[in-house]
Amino acid sequence: MTTHDQTFSPDAIAADEPAGPLSSWVRSIAEQIATWAGTCADYYAAASLYEQLSALSDAELGRRGLSRATLAQEVCAGCDRGSQS
């Protein structure tokens, strides 16, 4: 028997456990969509904050402990929900 025949034989399929119910699949997709929406919201907030901060002078950024060279990275890190515990 070839590998293809073993993989798709009725015995191999019957031996596997049944697939999870449809509701678990839908729940998984819903969780992924919620995670994606949260990520979009984080980056939208970061873009808005970056726009405001980038208009400040270098001196004002320095007083706030920020550097123009790393401003985008610091803003993204500050708005990322995944990095906040």
PyMOL Python script that loads the backbone (N, CA, C, O; Angstrom):
from pymol import cmd

cmd.read_pdbstr("""\
ATOM      1  N   MET A   1       0.854  -1.182   0.000  1.00  0.00           N
ATOM      2  CA  MET A   1       0.000   0.000   0.000  1.00  0.00           C
ATOM      3  C   MET A   1       0.896   1.240   0.000  1.00  0.00           C
ATOM      4  O   MET A   1       1.863   1.311   0.758  1.00  0.00           O
ATOM      5  N   THR A   2       0.578   2.192  -0.832  1.00  0.00           N
ATOM      6  CA  THR A   2       1.375   3.408  -0.915  1.00  0.00           C
ATOM      7  C   THR A   2       1.007   4.350   0.223  1.00  0.00           C
ATOM      8  O   THR A   2       0.021   4.145   0.931  1.00  0.00           O
ATOM      9  N   THR A   3       1.813   5.373   0.378  1.00  0.00           N
ATOM     10  CA  THR A   3       1.539   6.378   1.416  1.00  0.00           C
ATOM     11  C   THR A   3       0.190   7.043   1.177  1.00  0.00           C
ATOM     12  O   THR A   3      -0.565   7.293   2.117  1.00  0.00           O
ATOM     13  N   HIS A   4      -0.105   7.327  -0.083  1.00  0.00           N
ATOM     14  CA  HIS A   4      -1.390   7.954  -0.425  1.00  0.00           C
ATOM     15  C   HIS A   4      -2.547   7.052  -0.013  1.00  0.00           C
ATOM     16  O   HIS A   4      -3.535   7.523   0.550  1.00  0.00           O
ATOM     17  N   ASP A   5      -2.426   5.757  -0.294  1.00  0.00           N
ATOM     18  CA  ASP A   5      -3.486   4.820   0.061  1.00  0.00           C
ATOM     19  C   ASP A   5      -3.651   4.716   1.579  1.00  0.00           C
ATOM     20  O   ASP A   5      -4.772   4.594   2.074  1.00  0.00           O
ATOM     21  N   GLN A   6      -2.541   4.763   2.316  1.00  0.00           N
ATOM     22  CA  GLN A   6      -2.607   4.679   3.777  1.00  0.00           C
ATOM     23  C   GLN A   6      -3.261   5.923   4.363  1.00  0.00           C
ATOM     24  O   GLN A   6      -4.051   5.838   5.303  1.00  0.00           O
ATOM     25  N   THR A   7      -2.925   7.068   3.805  1.00  0.00           N
ATOM     26  CA  THR A   7      -3.450   8.326   4.330  1.00  0.00           C
ATOM     27  C   THR A   7      -4.951   8.434   4.138  1.00  0.00           C
ATOM     28  O   THR A   7      -5.664   8.921   5.015  1.00  0.00           O
ATOM     29  N   PHE A   8      -5.429   7.981   2.991  1.00  0.00           N
ATOM     30  CA  PHE A   8      -6.836   8.155   2.667  1.00  0.00           C
ATOM     31  C   PHE A   8      -7.646   6.866   2.744  1.00  0.00           C
ATOM     32  O   PHE A   8      -8.756   6.809   2.214  1.00  0.00           O
ATOM     33  N   SER A   9      -7.123   5.845   3.383  1.00  0.00           N
ATOM     34  CA  SER A   9      -7.874   4.601   3.496  1.00  0.00           C
ATOM     35  C   SER A   9      -9.009   4.767   4.504  1.00  0.00           C
ATOM     36  O   SER A   9      -8.894   5.565   5.434  1.00  0.00           O
ATOM     37  N   PRO A  10     -10.098   4.026   4.333  1.00  0.00           N
ATOM     38  CA  PRO A  10     -11.226   4.124   5.273  1.00  0.00           C
ATOM     39  C   PRO A  10     -10.820   3.761   6.702  1.00  0.00           C
ATOM     40  O   PRO A  10     -11.367   4.313   7.657  1.00  0.00           O
ATOM     41  N   ASP A  11      -9.858   2.833   6.858  1.00  0.00           N
ATOM     42  CA  ASP A  11      -9.423   2.450   8.198  1.00  0.00           C
ATOM     43  C   ASP A  11      -8.733   3.608   8.909  1.00  0.00           C
ATOM     44  O   ASP A  11      -8.936   3.817  10.105  1.00  0.00           O
ATOM     45  N   ALA A  12      -7.916   4.363   8.172  1.00  0.00           N
ATOM     46  CA  ALA A  12      -7.203   5.493   8.770  1.00  0.00           C
ATOM     47  C   ALA A  12      -8.178   6.589   9.177  1.00  0.00           C
ATOM     48  O   ALA A  12      -8.006   7.221  10.219  1.00  0.00           O
ATOM     49  N   ILE A  13      -9.191   6.813   8.365  1.00  0.00           N
ATOM     50  CA  ILE A  13     -10.158   7.855   8.681  1.00  0.00           C
ATOM     51  C   ILE A  13     -11.018   7.442   9.860  1.00  0.00           C
ATOM     52  O   ILE A  13     -11.302   8.263  10.732  1.00  0.00           O
ATOM     53  N   ALA A  14     -11.434   6.191   9.904  1.00  0.00           N
ATOM     54  CA  ALA A  14     -12.269   5.712  10.995  1.00  0.00           C
ATOM     55  C   ALA A  14     -11.511   5.706  12.308  1.00  0.00           C
ATOM     56  O   ALA A  14     -12.113   5.900  13.365  1.00  0.00           O
ATOM     57  N   ALA A  15     -10.202   5.487  12.267  1.00  0.00           N
ATOM     58  CA  ALA A  15      -9.406   5.427  13.489  1.00  0.00           C
ATOM     59  C   ALA A  15      -9.219   6.799  14.111  1.00  0.00           C
ATOM     60  O   ALA A  15      -9.024   6.907  15.322  1.00  0.00           O
ATOM     61  N   ASP A  16      -9.275   7.856  13.296  1.00  0.00           N
ATOM     62  CA  ASP A  16      -9.104   9.202  13.826  1.00  0.00           C
ATOM     63  C   ASP A  16     -10.304   9.587  14.668  1.00  0.00           C
ATOM     64  O   ASP A  16     -11.410   9.080  14.475  1.00  0.00           O
ATOM     65  N   GLU A  17     -10.066  10.495  15.609  1.00  0.00           N
ATOM     66  CA  GLU A  17     -11.183  10.991  16.409  1.00  0.00           C
ATOM     67  C   GLU A  17     -12.029  11.912  15.546  1.00  0.00           C
ATOM     68  O   GLU A  17     -11.505  12.537  14.624  1.00  0.00           O
ATOM     69  N   PRO A  18     -13.317  12.011  15.818  1.00  0.00           N
ATOM     70  CA  PRO A  18     -14.173  12.884  15.016  1.00  0.00           C
ATOM     71  C   PRO A  18     -13.776  14.345  15.174  1.00  0.00           C
ATOM     72  O   PRO A  18     -13.269  14.772  16.211  1.00  0.00           O
ATOM     73  N   ALA A  19     -14.026  15.084  14.116  1.00  0.00           N
ATOM     74  CA  ALA A  19     -13.710  16.516  14.154  1.00  0.00           C
ATOM     75  C   ALA A  19     -14.596  17.202  15.182  1.00  0.00           C
ATOM     76  O   ALA A  19     -15.699  16.738  15.471  1.00  0.00           O
ATOM     77  N   GLY A  20     -14.107  18.313  15.735  1.00  0.00           N
ATOM     78  CA  GLY A  20     -14.876  19.063  16.730  1.00  0.00           C
ATOM     79  C   GLY A  20     -16.162  19.586  16.132  1.00  0.00           C
ATOM     80  O   GLY A  20     -16.285  19.694  14.912  1.00  0.00           O
ATOM     81  N   PRO A  21     -17.114  19.908  16.973  1.00  0.00           N
ATOM     82  CA  PRO A  21     -18.387  20.414  16.467  1.00  0.00           C
ATOM     83  C   PRO A  21     -18.223  21.759  15.774  1.00  0.00           C
ATOM     84  O   PRO A  21     -17.252  22.485  15.991  1.00  0.00           O
ATOM     85  N   LEU A  22     -19.181  22.058  14.956  1.00  0.00           N
ATOM     86  CA  LEU A  22     -19.162  23.304  14.197  1.00  0.00           C
ATOM     87  C   LEU A  22     -19.107  24.517  15.114  1.00  0.00           C
ATOM     88  O   LEU A  22     -18.469  25.516  14.781  1.00  0.00           O
ATOM     89  N   SER A  23     -19.761  24.442  16.254  1.00  0.00           N
ATOM     90  CA  SER A  23     -19.773  25.595  17.161  1.00  0.00           C
ATOM     91  C   SER A  23     -18.374  25.936  17.663  1.00  0.00           C
ATOM     92  O   SER A  23     -18.060  27.110  17.864  1.00  0.00           O
ATOM     93  N   SER A  24     -17.537  24.933  17.867  1.00  0.00           N
ATOM     94  CA  SER A  24     -16.169  25.208  18.315  1.00  0.00           C
ATOM     95  C   SER A  24     -15.366  25.881  17.210  1.00  0.00           C
ATOM     96  O   SER A  24     -14.521  26.734  17.484  1.00  0.00           O
ATOM     97  N   TRP A  25     -15.627  25.500  15.960  1.00  0.00           N
ATOM     98  CA  TRP A  25     -14.953  26.125  14.825  1.00  0.00           C
ATOM     99  C   TRP A  25     -15.391  27.582  14.707  1.00  0.00           C
ATOM    100  O   TRP A  25     -14.561  28.466  14.494  1.00  0.00           O
ATOM    101  N   VAL A  26     -16.674  27.829  14.843  1.00  0.00           N
ATOM    102  CA  VAL A  26     -17.200  29.195  14.763  1.00  0.00           C
ATOM    103  C   VAL A  26     -16.641  30.041  15.897  1.00  0.00           C
ATOM    104  O   VAL A  26     -16.282  31.200  15.685  1.00  0.00           O
ATOM    105  N   ARG A  27     -16.563  29.479  17.092  1.00  0.00           N
ATOM    106  CA  ARG A  27     -15.999  30.194  18.243  1.00  0.00           C
ATOM    107  C   ARG A  27     -14.536  30.567  17.986  1.00  0.00           C
ATOM    108  O   ARG A  27     -14.098  31.668  18.320  1.00  0.00           O
ATOM    109  N   SER A  28     -13.791  29.635  17.389  1.00  0.00           N
ATOM    110  CA  SER A  28     -12.387  29.892  17.072  1.00  0.00           C
ATOM    111  C   SER A  28     -12.252  31.040  16.071  1.00  0.00           C
ATOM    112  O   SER A  28     -11.407  31.920  16.234  1.00  0.00           O
ATOM    113  N   ILE A  29     -13.087  31.023  15.041  1.00  0.00           N
ATOM    114  CA  ILE A  29     -13.056  32.098  14.046  1.00  0.00           C
ATOM    115  C   ILE A  29     -13.431  33.421  14.693  1.00  0.00           C
ATOM    116  O   ILE A  29     -12.812  34.446  14.406  1.00  0.00           O
ATOM    117  N   ALA A  30     -14.434  33.415  15.561  1.00  0.00           N
ATOM    118  CA  ALA A  30     -14.854  34.642  16.246  1.00  0.00           C
ATOM    119  C   ALA A  30     -13.729  35.198  17.105  1.00  0.00           C
ATOM    120  O   ALA A  30     -13.524  36.411  17.149  1.00  0.00           O
ATOM    121  N   GLU A  31     -12.996  34.320  17.790  1.00  0.00           N
ATOM    122  CA  GLU A  31     -11.860  34.764  18.613  1.00  0.00           C
ATOM    123  C   GLU A  31     -10.768  35.371  17.745  1.00  0.00           C
ATOM    124  O   GLU A  31     -10.160  36.373  18.122  1.00  0.00           O
ATOM    125  N   GLN A  32     -10.517  34.773  16.590  1.00  0.00           N
ATOM    126  CA  GLN A  32      -9.490  35.308  15.685  1.00  0.00           C
ATOM    127  C   GLN A  32      -9.902  36.671  15.141  1.00  0.00           C
ATOM    128  O   GLN A  32      -9.067  37.566  15.010  1.00  0.00           O
ATOM    129  N   ILE A  33     -11.176  36.833  14.827  1.00  0.00           N
ATOM    130  CA  ILE A  33     -11.663  38.124  14.334  1.00  0.00           C
ATOM    131  C   ILE A  33     -11.563  39.176  15.431  1.00  0.00           C
ATOM    132  O   ILE A  33     -11.191  40.319  15.162  1.00  0.00           O
ATOM    133  N   ALA A  34     -11.893  38.799  16.667  1.00  0.00           N
ATOM    134  CA  ALA A  34     -11.793  39.737  17.784  1.00  0.00           C
ATOM    135  C   ALA A  34     -10.336  40.149  18.021  1.00  0.00           C
ATOM    136  O   ALA A  34     -10.054  41.315  18.297  1.00  0.00           O
ATOM    137  N   THR A  35      -9.429  39.201  17.915  1.00  0.00           N
ATOM    138  CA  THR A  35      -8.003  39.513  18.071  1.00  0.00           C
ATOM    139  C   THR A  35      -7.543  40.458  16.970  1.00  0.00           C
ATOM    140  O   THR A  35      -6.823  41.422  17.233  1.00  0.00           O
ATOM    141  N   TRP A  36      -7.957  40.182  15.739  1.00  0.00           N
ATOM    142  CA  TRP A  36      -7.608  41.042  14.609  1.00  0.00           C
ATOM    143  C   TRP A  36      -8.160  42.447  14.809  1.00  0.00           C
ATOM    144  O   TRP A  36      -7.453  43.426  14.568  1.00  0.00           O
ATOM    145  N   ALA A  37      -9.414  42.561  15.249  1.00  0.00           N
ATOM    146  CA  ALA A  37     -10.020  43.879  15.475  1.00  0.00           C
ATOM    147  C   ALA A  37      -9.288  44.629  16.582  1.00  0.00           C
ATOM    148  O   ALA A  37      -9.088  45.839  16.482  1.00  0.00           O
ATOM    149  N   GLY A  38      -8.892  43.931  17.623  1.00  0.00           N
ATOM    150  CA  GLY A  38      -8.127  44.560  18.698  1.00  0.00           C
ATOM    151  C   GLY A  38      -6.779  45.071  18.210  1.00  0.00           C
ATOM    152  O   GLY A  38      -6.339  46.155  18.594  1.00  0.00           O
ATOM    153  N   THR A  39      -6.130  44.286  17.365  1.00  0.00           N
ATOM    154  CA  THR A  39      -4.845  44.695  16.792  1.00  0.00           C
ATOM    155  C   THR A  39      -5.017  45.938  15.924  1.00  0.00           C
ATOM    156  O   THR A  39      -4.206  46.863  15.981  1.00  0.00           O
ATOM    157  N   CYS A  40      -6.078  45.953  15.122  1.00  0.00           N
ATOM    158  CA  CYS A  40      -6.358  47.134  14.287  1.00  0.00           C
ATOM    159  C   CYS A  40      -6.571  48.368  15.160  1.00  0.00           C
ATOM    160  O   CYS A  40      -6.067  49.447  14.846  1.00  0.00           O
ATOM    161  N   ALA A  41      -7.310  48.213  16.246  1.00  0.00           N
ATOM    162  CA  ALA A  41      -7.569  49.334  17.147  1.00  0.00           C
ATOM    163  C   ALA A  41      -6.274  49.827  17.786  1.00  0.00           C
ATOM    164  O   ALA A  41      -6.070  51.032  17.934  1.00  0.00           O
ATOM    165  N   ASP A  42      -5.399  48.895  18.165  1.00  0.00           N
ATOM    166  CA  ASP A  42      -4.106  49.272  18.753  1.00  0.00           C
ATOM    167  C   ASP A  42      -3.290  50.117  17.780  1.00  0.00           C
ATOM    168  O   ASP A  42      -2.751  51.158  18.156  1.00  0.00           O
ATOM    169  N   TYR A  43      -3.200  49.668  16.535  1.00  0.00           N
ATOM    170  CA  TYR A  43      -2.391  50.391  15.560  1.00  0.00           C
ATOM    171  C   TYR A  43      -3.035  51.705  15.130  1.00  0.00           C
ATOM    172  O   TYR A  43      -2.330  52.652  14.784  1.00  0.00           O
ATOM    173  N   TYR A  44      -4.341  51.772  15.148  1.00  0.00           N
ATOM    174  CA  TYR A  44      -5.011  53.039  14.861  1.00  0.00           C
ATOM    175  C   TYR A  44      -4.695  54.047  15.971  1.00  0.00           C
ATOM    176  O   TYR A  44      -4.409  55.211  15.694  1.00  0.00           O
ATOM    177  N   ALA A  45      -4.749  53.595  17.219  1.00  0.00           N
ATOM    178  CA  ALA A  45      -4.405  54.466  18.351  1.00  0.00           C
ATOM    179  C   ALA A  45      -2.948  54.900  18.266  1.00  0.00           C
ATOM    180  O   ALA A  45      -2.624  56.058  18.530  1.00  0.00           O
ATOM    181  N   ALA A  46      -2.068  53.968  17.898  1.00  0.00           N
ATOM    182  CA  ALA A  46      -0.645  54.293  17.770  1.00  0.00           C
ATOM    183  C   ALA A  46      -0.422  55.328  16.669  1.00  0.00           C
ATOM    184  O   ALA A  46       0.376  56.250  16.838  1.00  0.00           O
ATOM    185  N   ALA A  47      -1.116  55.182  15.553  1.00  0.00           N
ATOM    186  CA  ALA A  47      -0.953  56.130  14.446  1.00  0.00           C
ATOM    187  C   ALA A  47      -1.419  57.523  14.861  1.00  0.00           C
ATOM    188  O   ALA A  47      -0.785  58.523  14.528  1.00  0.00           O
ATOM    189  N   SER A  48      -2.522  57.578  15.583  1.00  0.00           N
ATOM    190  CA  SER A  48      -3.044  58.869  16.045  1.00  0.00           C
ATOM    191  C   SER A  48      -2.075  59.527  17.033  1.00  0.00           C
ATOM    192  O   SER A  48      -1.796  60.722  16.936  1.00  0.00           O
ATOM    193  N   LEU A  49      -1.568  58.738  17.981  1.00  0.00           N
ATOM    194  CA  LEU A  49      -0.625  59.261  18.959  1.00  0.00           C
ATOM    195  C   LEU A  49       0.670  59.708  18.282  1.00  0.00           C
ATOM    196  O   LEU A  49       1.220  60.756  18.622  1.00  0.00           O
ATOM    197  N   TYR A  50       1.156  58.916  17.325  1.00  0.00           N
ATOM    198  CA  TYR A  50       2.376  59.275  16.601  1.00  0.00           C
ATOM    199  C   TYR A  50       2.192  60.597  15.862  1.00  0.00           C
ATOM    200  O   TYR A  50       3.083  61.447  15.860  1.00  0.00           O
ATOM    201  N   GLU A  51       1.041  60.758  15.243  1.00  0.00           N
ATOM    202  CA  GLU A  51       0.770  61.989  14.508  1.00  0.00           C
ATOM    203  C   GLU A  51       0.839  63.205  15.439  1.00  0.00           C
ATOM    204  O   GLU A  51       1.390  64.244  15.076  1.00  0.00           O
ATOM    205  N   GLN A  52       0.280  63.064  16.627  1.00  0.00           N
ATOM    206  CA  GLN A  52       0.303  64.168  17.592  1.00  0.00           C
ATOM    207  C   GLN A  52       1.731  64.439  18.088  1.00  0.00           C
ATOM    208  O   GLN A  52       2.176  65.585  18.138  1.00  0.00           O
ATOM    209  N   LEU A  53       2.436  63.362  18.451  1.00  0.00           N
ATOM    210  CA  LEU A  53       3.777  63.531  19.012  1.00  0.00           C
ATOM    211  C   LEU A  53       4.799  63.978  17.975  1.00  0.00           C
ATOM    212  O   LEU A  53       5.727  64.714  18.308  1.00  0.00           O
ATOM    213  N   SER A  54       4.649  63.555  16.744  1.00  0.00           N
ATOM    214  CA  SER A  54       5.634  63.922  15.721  1.00  0.00           C
ATOM    215  C   SER A  54       5.586  65.413  15.398  1.00  0.00           C
ATOM    216  O   SER A  54       6.535  65.959  14.836  1.00  0.00           O
ATOM    217  N   ALA A  55       4.487  66.068  15.750  1.00  0.00           N
ATOM    218  CA  ALA A  55       4.381  67.509  15.510  1.00  0.00           C
ATOM    219  C   ALA A  55       5.138  68.320  16.563  1.00  0.00           C
ATOM    220  O   ALA A  55       5.356  69.519  16.388  1.00  0.00           O
ATOM    221  N   LEU A  56       5.540  67.664  17.658  1.00  0.00           N
ATOM    222  CA  LEU A  56       6.269  68.366  18.715  1.00  0.00           C
ATOM    223  C   LEU A  56       7.726  68.603  18.310  1.00  0.00           C
ATOM    224  O   LEU A  56       8.272  67.900  17.459  1.00  0.00           O
ATOM    225  N   SER A  57       8.330  69.592  18.928  1.00  0.00           N
ATOM    226  CA  SER A  57       9.753  69.872  18.668  1.00  0.00           C
ATOM    227  C   SER A  57      10.618  68.797  19.328  1.00  0.00           C
ATOM    228  O   SER A  57      10.161  68.058  20.200  1.00  0.00           O
ATOM    229  N   ASP A  58      11.879  68.730  18.891  1.00  0.00           N
ATOM    230  CA  ASP A  58      12.812  67.778  19.489  1.00  0.00           C
ATOM    231  C   ASP A  58      12.993  68.048  20.974  1.00  0.00           C
ATOM    232  O   ASP A  58      13.120  67.117  21.769  1.00  0.00           O
ATOM    233  N   ALA A  59      13.005  69.325  21.347  1.00  0.00           N
ATOM    234  CA  ALA A  59      13.168  69.683  22.766  1.00  0.00           C
ATOM    235  C   ALA A  59      11.981  69.176  23.585  1.00  0.00           C
ATOM    236  O   ALA A  59      12.167  68.632  24.674  1.00  0.00           O
ATOM    237  N   GLU A  60      10.775  69.349  23.072  1.00  0.00           N
ATOM    238  CA  GLU A  60       9.582  68.891  23.796  1.00  0.00           C
ATOM    239  C   GLU A  60       9.556  67.369  23.886  1.00  0.00           C
ATOM    240  O   GLU A  60       9.188  66.808  24.919  1.00  0.00           O
ATOM    241  N   LEU A  61       9.944  66.709  22.808  1.00  0.00           N
ATOM    242  CA  LEU A  61      10.019  65.247  22.858  1.00  0.00           C
ATOM    243  C   LEU A  61      11.041  64.808  23.912  1.00  0.00           C
ATOM    244  O   LEU A  61      10.798  63.862  24.661  1.00  0.00           O
ATOM    245  N   GLY A  62      12.173  65.494  23.966  1.00  0.00           N
ATOM    246  CA  GLY A  62      13.200  65.183  24.954  1.00  0.00           C
ATOM    247  C   GLY A  62      12.691  65.350  26.371  1.00  0.00           C
ATOM    248  O   GLY A  62      12.999  64.534  27.240  1.00  0.00           O
ATOM    249  N   ARG A  63      11.912  66.401  26.618  1.00  0.00           N
ATOM    250  CA  ARG A  63      11.338  66.606  27.962  1.00  0.00           C
ATOM    251  C   ARG A  63      10.393  65.464  28.341  1.00  0.00           C
ATOM    252  O   ARG A  63      10.231  65.154  29.521  1.00  0.00           O
ATOM    253  N   ARG A  64       9.783  64.853  27.357  1.00  0.00           N
ATOM    254  CA  ARG A  64       8.869  63.730  27.617  1.00  0.00           C
ATOM    255  C   ARG A  64       9.599  62.381  27.626  1.00  0.00           C
ATOM    256  O   ARG A  64       8.978  61.329  27.776  1.00  0.00           O
ATOM    257  N   GLY A  65      10.909  62.429  27.464  1.00  0.00           N
ATOM    258  CA  GLY A  65      11.698  61.201  27.476  1.00  0.00           C
ATOM    259  C   GLY A  65      11.628  60.421  26.175  1.00  0.00           C
ATOM    260  O   GLY A  65      11.845  59.210  26.156  1.00  0.00           O
ATOM    261  N   LEU A  66      11.323  61.117  25.089  1.00  0.00           N
ATOM    262  CA  LEU A  66      11.198  60.471  23.784  1.00  0.00           C
ATOM    263  C   LEU A  66      12.250  60.996  22.823  1.00  0.00           C
ATOM    264  O   LEU A  66      12.766  62.100  22.997  1.00  0.00           O
ATOM    265  N   SER A  67      12.563  60.210  21.821  1.00  0.00           N
ATOM    266  CA  SER A  67      13.512  60.596  20.794  1.00  0.00           C
ATOM    267  C   SER A  67      12.814  60.484  19.443  1.00  0.00           C
ATOM    268  O   SER A  67      12.063  59.538  19.207  1.00  0.00           O
ATOM    269  N   ARG A  68      13.056  61.437  18.565  1.00  0.00           N
ATOM    270  CA  ARG A  68      12.435  61.386  17.242  1.00  0.00           C
ATOM    271  C   ARG A  68      12.880  60.135  16.479  1.00  0.00           C
ATOM    272  O   ARG A  68      12.112  59.583  15.691  1.00  0.00           O
ATOM    273  N   ALA A  69      14.107  59.693  16.710  1.00  0.00           N
ATOM    274  CA  ALA A  69      14.641  58.529  16.002  1.00  0.00           C
ATOM    275  C   ALA A  69      13.895  57.239  16.356  1.00  0.00           C
ATOM    276  O   ALA A  69      13.782  56.344  15.518  1.00  0.00           O
ATOM    277  N   THR A  70      13.392  57.136  17.571  1.00  0.00           N
ATOM    278  CA  THR A  70      12.720  55.910  18.002  1.00  0.00           C
ATOM    279  C   THR A  70      11.244  56.136  18.330  1.00  0.00           C
ATOM    280  O   THR A  70      10.601  55.282  18.943  1.00  0.00           O
ATOM    281  N   LEU A  71      10.715  57.279  17.925  1.00  0.00           N
ATOM    282  CA  LEU A  71       9.346  57.650  18.286  1.00  0.00           C
ATOM    283  C   LEU A  71       8.324  56.615  17.804  1.00  0.00           C
ATOM    284  O   LEU A  71       7.469  56.191  18.581  1.00  0.00           O
ATOM    285  N   ALA A  72       8.399  56.213  16.563  1.00  0.00           N
ATOM    286  CA  ALA A  72       7.419  55.250  16.032  1.00  0.00           C
ATOM    287  C   ALA A  72       7.464  53.930  16.786  1.00  0.00           C
ATOM    288  O   ALA A  72       6.422  53.367  17.121  1.00  0.00           O
ATOM    289  N   GLN A  73       8.652  53.441  17.050  1.00  0.00           N
ATOM    290  CA  GLN A  73       8.801  52.169  17.765  1.00  0.00           C
ATOM    291  C   GLN A  73       8.237  52.284  19.185  1.00  0.00           C
ATOM    292  O   GLN A  73       7.540  51.381  19.647  1.00  0.00           O
ATOM    293  N   GLU A  74       8.531  53.380  19.875  1.00  0.00           N
ATOM    294  CA  GLU A  74       8.058  53.560  21.242  1.00  0.00           C
ATOM    295  C   GLU A  74       6.543  53.712  21.300  1.00  0.00           C
ATOM    296  O   GLU A  74       5.901  53.200  22.217  1.00  0.00           O
ATOM    297  N   VAL A  75       5.967  54.415  20.321  1.00  0.00           N
ATOM    298  CA  VAL A  75       4.517  54.597  20.289  1.00  0.00           C
ATOM    299  C   VAL A  75       3.824  53.262  20.035  1.00  0.00           C
ATOM    300  O   VAL A  75       2.840  52.942  20.701  1.00  0.00           O
ATOM    301  N   CYS A  76       4.326  52.483  19.083  1.00  0.00           N
ATOM    302  CA  CYS A  76       3.728  51.169  18.800  1.00  0.00           C
ATOM    303  C   CYS A  76       3.818  50.252  20.021  1.00  0.00           C
ATOM    304  O   CYS A  76       2.859  49.553  20.349  1.00  0.00           O
ATOM    305  N   ALA A  77       4.954  50.258  20.682  1.00  0.00           N
ATOM    306  CA  ALA A  77       5.119  49.419  21.863  1.00  0.00           C
ATOM    307  C   ALA A  77       4.165  49.858  22.980  1.00  0.00           C
ATOM    308  O   ALA A  77       3.631  49.019  23.705  1.00  0.00           O
ATOM    309  N   GLY A  78       3.953  51.158  23.117  1.00  0.00           N
ATOM    310  CA  GLY A  78       3.064  51.660  24.154  1.00  0.00           C
ATOM    311  C   GLY A  78       1.596  51.382  23.888  1.00  0.00           C
ATOM    312  O   GLY A  78       0.803  51.312  24.828  1.00  0.00           O
ATOM    313  N   CYS A  79       1.221  51.225  22.640  1.00  0.00           N
ATOM    314  CA  CYS A  79      -0.180  50.984  22.285  1.00  0.00           C
ATOM    315  C   CYS A  79      -0.499  49.522  22.064  1.00  0.00           C
ATOM    316  O   CYS A  79      -1.659  49.181  21.834  1.00  0.00           O
ATOM    317  N   ASP A  80       0.485  48.649  22.126  1.00  0.00           N
ATOM    318  CA  ASP A  80       0.278  47.223  21.866  1.00  0.00           C
ATOM    319  C   ASP A  80      -0.277  46.538  23.109  1.00  0.00           C
ATOM    320  O   ASP A  80       0.404  46.472  24.132  1.00  0.00           O
ATOM    321  N   ARG A  81      -1.499  46.029  23.033  1.00  0.00           N
ATOM    322  CA  ARG A  81      -2.122  45.337  24.166  1.00  0.00           C
ATOM    323  C   ARG A  81      -1.375  44.063  24.528  1.00  0.00           C
ATOM    324  O   ARG A  81      -1.339  43.675  25.696  1.00  0.00           O
ATOM    325  N   GLY A  82      -0.784  43.413  23.543  1.00  0.00           N
ATOM    326  CA  GLY A  82      -0.074  42.166  23.783  1.00  0.00           C
ATOM    327  C   GLY A  82       1.149  42.333  24.667  1.00  0.00           C
ATOM    328  O   GLY A  82       1.547  41.392  25.353  1.00  0.00           O
ATOM    329  N   SER A  83       1.752  43.514  24.664  1.00  0.00           N
ATOM    330  CA  SER A  83       2.953  43.731  25.469  1.00  0.00           C
ATOM    331  C   SER A  83       2.629  44.208  26.877  1.00  0.00           C
ATOM    332  O   SER A  83       3.508  44.238  27.739  1.00  0.00           O
ATOM    333  N   GLN A  84       1.381  44.580  27.116  1.00  0.00           N
ATOM    334  CA  GLN A  84       0.979  45.057  28.430  1.00  0.00           C
ATOM    335  C   GLN A  84       0.416  43.904  29.238  1.00  0.00           C
ATOM    336  O   GLN A  84      -0.510  43.224  28.795  1.00  0.00           O
ATOM    337  N   SER A  85       0.971  43.680  30.423  1.00  0.00           N
ATOM    338  CA  SER A  85       0.503  42.571  31.254  1.00  0.00           C
ATOM    339  C   SER A  85       0.003  43.069  32.575  1.00  0.00           C
ATOM    340  O   SER A  85      -0.433  42.276  33.409  1.00  0.00           O
TER     341      SER A  85
END
""", "prot")
cmd.dss("prot")
cmd.show_as("cartoon", "prot")
cmd.util.cbc("prot")
cmd.orient("prot")
